[in-house]
Amino acid sequence: MLARLDRDASLTRAPLWQRAVLQTGAIVRTRWLEARARMRGGPVLAPARTFWGDEMRVAMPELISRTLVRRGYFEEGLTRQLIALVTPGMTFVDVGAHLGYYSLLASRLVGPGGRVLALEPAPQTLELLAHNLRECPNATVVAAAAFSRSGPMTFNDLGLEYSAFSSYTRPRMDFPDAICTAIEVCGVRLDDLLADAPGAPMFVKIDAESAEAQVIEGMAATLERRRPMVSVEIGDVDLPGVVPSRQVVDQLLGLGYRVFEYGSREEPLRPHVPRERYDYDNLVFLP
């Protein structure tokens, strides 16, 4: 598994001419799919093969889909951290599972004795997620948004093309051609969802597009009693009502967690010194 990731990740850091030569097929296929989407006037469903060999159905030219079609992986740092930390028999909770890249990876890592819970509220995205996990008997798709309370909530759905940025708040980025639709989805506290979960070690991956603080608030009992490992997407975008990333970091540090960042393939978990302001990244918190 790691040999293919090492090769593909090294290639992305190679000189432009070398990437152009060695990735000609992937580049041509990506551009062809993008052209088809423009002609169609909307996303085109296409297969993408992950670096560990699974095939996913993605929606070109959506951001994560385009990265998977071209590279076979997304977010090298968090990917390597999961490979280092997620082990057979664990329970993996994917908050903001999107199309299922991390859920699929975790399904392989936890094995038949483990369990994956993939949470996704947006209907079109949920459909692709379910398709991509259909052959993973240890994975369960949960049609809900993890939040600070359980019950109906309003969610801003940007559709498939911009699905990575759908959020309960105003989207983190402005897309002039995006159509934002306010829909009602099911919100769920992780404390409620995981109340009867087996006592196996747990990893919770949180990528909730500005709702990270609310997700953590809704899993207070789980954090106190179960002490799961947690990854959190951070990044300050100064949207009204969104909790600053430093406050999210301090929230977990106050519960006795240690925080790590990605260093390199040789040091996937490097101790992190909290900052006042954050660009986009993922941090890992260990009990």
CORMO-V830818 format. One record per residue. N is the residue number from 0. SS is DSSP state (A for helix, B for strand, O for the rest). OMEGA is omega in whole degrees, 0 to 359 (none if undefined). BURIAL is 1 if it has 16 or more other ideal C-beta (glycine too) atoms within 10 Angstrom, else 0. Layout:
# CORMO-V830818
((N,SS,OMEGA,BURIAL) (N,SS,OMEGA,BURIAL))
This chain:
# CORMO-V830818
((0,O,183,0) (1,A,181,0) (2,A,179,0) (3,A,178,0) (4,A,178,1) (5,A,182,0) (6,A,184,0) (7,A,180,1) (8,A,177,1) (9,A,181,0) (10,A,181,0) (11,A,179,0) (12,O,180,0) (13,O,176,0) (14,O,184,0) (15,A,182,0) (16,A,180,0) (17,A,177,0) (18,A,181,1) (19,A,181,0) (20,A,187,0) (21,A,181,0) (22,O,183,1) (23,A,182,0) (24,A,181,0) (25,A,180,1) (26,A,180,0) (27,A,181,0) (28,A,179,1) (29,A,181,1) (30,A,178,0) (31,A,179,0) (32,A,177,1) (33,A,178,0) (34,A,177,0) (35,A,180,0) (36,A,178,1) (37,A,180,0) (38,A,182,0) (39,A,183,0) (40,O,180,0) (41,O,184,0) (42,O,177,1) (43,B,178,1) (44,B,184,0) (45,B,177,1) (46,B,172,0) (47,B,181,1) (48,B,180,0) (49,O,183,1) (50,O,178,1) (51,O,170,1) (52,O,178,0) (53,O,175,1) (54,B,178,0) (55,B,170,1) (56,B,183,1) (57,B,184,1) (58,B,179,1) (59,B,9,1) (60,O,179,1) (61,O,190,1) (62,A,183,0) (63,A,178,1) (64,A,180,1) (65,A,179,1) (66,A,180,1) (67,A,178,1) (68,A,184,1) (69,A,190,1) (70,A,183,1) (71,O,176,1) (72,O,178,1) (73,O,180,1) (74,O,182,1) (75,A,184,1) (76,A,181,1) (77,A,178,1) (78,A,180,1) (79,A,179,1) (80,A,178,1) (81,A,179,1) (82,A,180,1) (83,A,190,0) (84,A,185,1) (85,O,188,1) (86,O,181,0) (87,O,177,0) (88,O,183,0) (89,O,169,1) (90,B,181,1) (91,B,181,1) (92,B,184,1) (93,B,180,1) (94,B,188,1) (95,O,187,1) (96,O,179,1) (97,O,183,1) (98,O,172,1) (99,O,180,1) (100,A,182,1) (101,A,178,1) (102,A,177,1) (103,A,179,1) (104,A,180,1) (105,A,178,1) (106,A,178,1) (107,A,185,1) (108,A,182,1) (109,A,176,1) (110,O,184,0) (111,O,179,0) (112,O,180,0) (113,O,185,1) (114,B,176,1) (115,B,173,1) (116,B,184,1) (117,B,183,1) (118,B,179,1) (119,O,183,1) (120,O,187,1) (121,O,189,1) (122,A,182,0) (123,A,178,1) (124,A,179,1) (125,A,180,1) (126,A,178,0) (127,A,177,1) (128,A,180,1) (129,A,178,0) (130,A,185,0) (131,A,180,1) (132,O,188,1) (133,O,181,0) (134,O,179,0) (135,O,183,1) (136,O,180,0) (137,O,182,1) (138,B,177,1) (139,B,177,0) (140,B,181,1) (141,B,182,1) (142,O,184,1) (143,O,173,1) (144,B,175,1) (145,B,185,1) (146,O,182,1) (147,O,179,1) (148,O,176,0) (149,O,180,1) (150,B,181,0) (151,B,177,0) (152,B,179,1) (153,B,184,0) (154,B,180,1) (155,B,185,1) (156,B,181,1) (157,O,181,1) (158,O,186,1) (159,O,188,1) (160,O,180,1) (161,O,188,1) (162,A,180,1) (163,A,184,1) (164,A,175,1) (165,O,190,1) (166,B,175,1) (167,O,177,1) (168,O,168,1) (169,O,182,0) (170,O,182,1) (171,O,180,1) (172,O,179,0) (173,O,178,0) (174,O,186,0) (175,O,183,0) (176,O,181,0) (177,O,174,0) (178,O,181,0) (179,O,181,0) (180,B,176,0) (181,B,181,0) (182,B,175,0) (183,B,179,0) (184,B,178,1) (185,B,172,1) (186,B,181,1) (187,B,171,1) (188,O,177,1) (189,A,176,1) (190,A,178,1) (191,A,183,0) (192,A,187,1) (193,O,184,1) (194,O,183,0) (195,O,181,0) (196,O,178,1) (197,O,185,0) (198,O,181,0) (199,O,173,1) (200,O,190,1) (201,B,171,1) (202,B,179,1) (203,B,176,1) (204,B,184,1) (205,B,173,1) (206,O,192,1) (207,O,174,1) (208,O,176,1) (209,O,179,1) (210,O,184,1) (211,A,180,1) (212,A,180,1) (213,A,177,1) (214,A,181,1) (215,A,177,1) (216,A,181,1) (217,O,178,1) (218,O,183,1) (219,A,181,0) (220,A,178,0) (221,A,179,1) (222,A,183,1) (223,A,188,0) (224,A,186,0) (225,O,179,1) (226,O,179,0) (227,O,165,1) (228,B,185,1) (229,B,168,1) (230,B,183,1) (231,B,172,1) (232,B,180,1) (233,B,180,1) (234,O,183,0) (235,O,180,1) (236,O,173,1) (237,O,175,0) (238,O,179,0) (239,O,176,0) (240,O,181,0) (241,O,182,1) (242,O,178,1) (243,O,183,1) (244,A,180,1) (245,A,178,0) (246,A,177,0) (247,A,178,1) (248,A,181,1) (249,A,179,0) (250,A,181,1) (251,A,176,1) (252,A,179,0) (253,O,177,0) (254,O,176,0) (255,O,179,0) (256,O,171,1) (257,B,186,0) (258,B,182,1) (259,B,174,1) (260,B,176,1) (261,O,177,1) (262,O,181,0) (263,O,178,0) (264,O,178,0) (265,O,181,0) (266,O,183,0) (267,O,180,1) (268,O,180,1) (269,B,179,0) (270,B,184,0) (271,O,175,1) (272,O,183,0) (273,O,179,0) (274,O,179,0) (275,O,182,0) (276,O,186,0) (277,O,164,1) (278,O,180,0) (279,O,177,0) (280,B,171,1) (281,B,175,1) (282,B,179,1) (283,B,181,1) (284,B,181,1) (285,B,182,0) (286,O,none,0))
